[in-house]
Amino acid sequence: MLKKRILGVVTIKNGWAVQSTGYKQYLPLGRPEFLVENLDRWGADEILIQCIDRSRQKLGPDYGVLALVAERSISTPLIYAGGIRNLKDAVRVVNMGADRVSIDSMLWHSPQEIESISGSLGVQALIANMPVCCKSKSLYWRNYISNQELKLDESTLSGLPLNCFSEVMLTDWKNEGQLRSFDSSIPLLFPMPDKQLVLFGGLSQPAQIQNALLNPNVAAAGIGNFLSYREHAIQAIKKRITDIPTRPAYYAEEDLK
């Protein structure tokens, strides 16, 4: 059985790492390269760097942040999200140190360009990020630029190039940043049961994370704000997750006290 993963998520706005709540309220956390370095040292399985203001402002990827992270000699695999518009952007992001790229807004308007990126970098290098919420026992997919919402059913999915992605990241955007608030029905309602999922938004406690990872199509859980409250938080979470194969924590037990 493949081991499940814990992603450390660093949210960046205007070049600074922020604590985000529902992608509406933000508190500064500091320089993103230092947060990435901490997550690397504490044993995250992957690190997602998501720059949430780049696509909205049509700025392209934040190469400055990537350059600062590259200087820290991070060994943990990196995922980059934010501002990717085309194959050229994606290739440059990978050349600057990202192992994979996550795509959101292009799903709405550039399916052919996504196919080009996937053809060049490979399916394993791409993750689709879909902000969602539950209404009347259905998932609704949110375009965070236009604030449009679309019912995420089989008909909608059939028009998307999801075969170009190795995984789909379902972000509970309403509950993002709120303690123990992830909507556990989200992975159950996703209309493609065979697609590997990454869950994010409101995941904070070991028991809650374990329940999310118990879903057979869930490959990883992403944790953001809550990893900033305590050193070695990832190890503490892994220590308390049972009955699920996860990658081992790096630090000895005494480091978690």
N, C-alpha and C positions, 0 to 999 in steps of 0.2 A: 504493500500500500504506500502511495506517495505521502511524504510527510507534509503536513499543513504548515503554512507560513504565517509569521507575524510581521506586518509592515509597519515601520515607523513613518508617519506622515508629517512633513514640514510644510505648512501653508505660508506662502509668501505674498505680500502685498506691498507695492512700491519699494521693492528691494529688501524689505525687512520681514523676518519671521514674525507671525502674529498668532495669537490665540483667537480662534474664530468661533462664533456661535451662530449657527444657521446661515452662515455667509452673509450676515447683516451687521453684526457687532464684532469689533476687533480690538484686541489689546496687544501691545507690542511685547515680543519675547526676546528680541535681540537679533544678532547677525546670524543669518541662516547657516553659514558654513560651520559655525560653532555647534549649532543644534545637530546638524548632520554628523559632525565628528563625534558628538556624544552618542548618538544612536548607533554609529559604527562601533564605538568602543563598548557599548552596553549589550551588543549582540542582536540587533535587529536582523531578520532574515533578508529583508530588502528595505530600501528607503525610497519613499516617494517624495519628490520635490514638486509641489504644485504651486505655480505662480498664477494666482486667480484673477489678476487684472490685465493680463497681456492680450487675450483675445478681444475682450470688451473694448480696449483702447487701440486695437489693431497695431500692436507694438512688436509682434513677433516674439520668439523665445527670449528669455532673459539670459543672454550669453554671459553677462557680467557675473551673475550668481553662479553659473556653471563653472566659470573660470576660478572663482574663489573656492568653490568646493573642490575643484581639481587640485588646488594647491595643498589640500589637507591630506592627500594620499589615502583616500577612503578605499577600504577593501570590500565593503558590503556592496552588493549589486544595487545600482541606482536606476530609478524610474523618473523620467522628467515629464511634466505636464504643464502646458501653458503657452499659448501663442503660436503653436505649430500650424503653419498655413499650407505647406506643400512638401514635396520630397526633399527639396534643398534644405529647408529648415530641419527636417527630421534627421537627415544625414549629418548635418553640422552638429546637432545636439548629441548624436551618438559619437561623433568624432571628438567631442569635448568631454567624453567620459560617461555618458548615460548608457546603460546596458539595454534599456527599453524605453519606449515613449508611450505616453497615454494621450489619447485623443478624445475630445469632447465635441467642441463646436463644429468641427469638420463633418461630423456625422449628419448634421442638419443640411449642409450645403455643398460638400465636396466629396461625394462617394467615389468618383473616379480617381481623385487624387489619393484617397486612402488605398485604393487598389494599387496605385503606383508605388506608394511607400511600402506596402506589404510585399510587393513583388521584388523590391530592391533590398529591404532589410530582413524580410522573412516574417512569417506569421508570429513566431515566438517573440519577436521584438515589439509587438504592438498589443496594447491594452485599450479597450473601449471604456470610457468613463461615462456613465449615464446617471445623472442626478434624478432620483425618483422619490415618490411618496405614494402612500396607499390611500385610496378613496373607494368606498363601497366595494371592498374586496377586489380591487383592481389596482394595478400599478399605473402611475402617470409619470411620464418622462418630461423633464423640465428643460427648456432652452433658457439658460441663465442670462443670455444677452437680450432676448426679446421678452422673456418671462412667459412665453407660450408654453402650454402643457398639452401633451398628446398622450392618449391612452396607449399603453404599451402592451399591445396584444399581438397575436400571431400575424395579423395583417400588417401591422407597423413593422415588425421585425423582418418580415419577408422583403421589405424594400430597403433594408440596410445591409451593407457589406460585412456582416459579422463573421463571415468565413475568413476575413482578412486579419482577425484578431485571435490571439491565443486565449485571452480571458476578457471577461466583462466585469468592470468595477461598478457595482451598484452603490451609489452614495445616497444615504438617507439624509437629504439636504435639510429637511425641516428639523431634524433632531441632531444635526451635526454640532458637536461641541457641548452637548448636554449629557450629564452624567446618567449612565444606565438607561438610555432612551432609544437605542436602535430598535426599529420595528422588525420583530422577528418574522413577520409574515412576508417580508420582501423577497427572500430567496425562494420561498414556496410559490409565490405568484409569478415569478419570472417564466415566460412562456417557452423557454428553451432549456429543458431539464438536463440536457447533455452538455451544455456549455459550462466551462469552468468559471466560477465567480470569485471576485474579491469583494468583500463587504466593508463599508466604511460609513461612519457617521453615528456618534452616540455609543460606540463600543468602548467600555471602560473597565468593567469588572471581569475577573477570571471566569466565573460561572457563566456570565452572559456571553463571553467570547467563546467558551467551550461549547455552549449550545449552538452558537452560530456555525462553528466549525464542524459540528456533528452532521450538518447537511452534506450528503455525499458529493454534491456538485460545487461545494464551497472549498476553494483551494487556499484562501488566505483571508485574514482579518487585518484591516488597517486601523491603527490607533494614532490619534493626533495629539490634542491638548493634554491628555491625561498622562503622557509619557514625560511631560515637563515638570510634573509635581514632585517627582522622586527619582533619585539616581537608581539605576539598575531595575527600573520598573518592568522592563521586558522580562528579565530573569525571574522576577517575582511572579509575573503572570504565568510564565511557562512552568514554573514550579508547581502551580496550583491547577494546571490543566491536566486532567487524567483521562485515560481511555481513548486518547487521540494521539496518533504519532506526530510529534512536532520535532523540529530540530532542537538539539540540546542547548541549554543556556551555557554561556561561556564562563561564568564566574562561580567560584565555590560558594557553598551554602552560607558561610560566615559573612560573605559580602552582602547578603540580602538582609541582614539583621539591622 
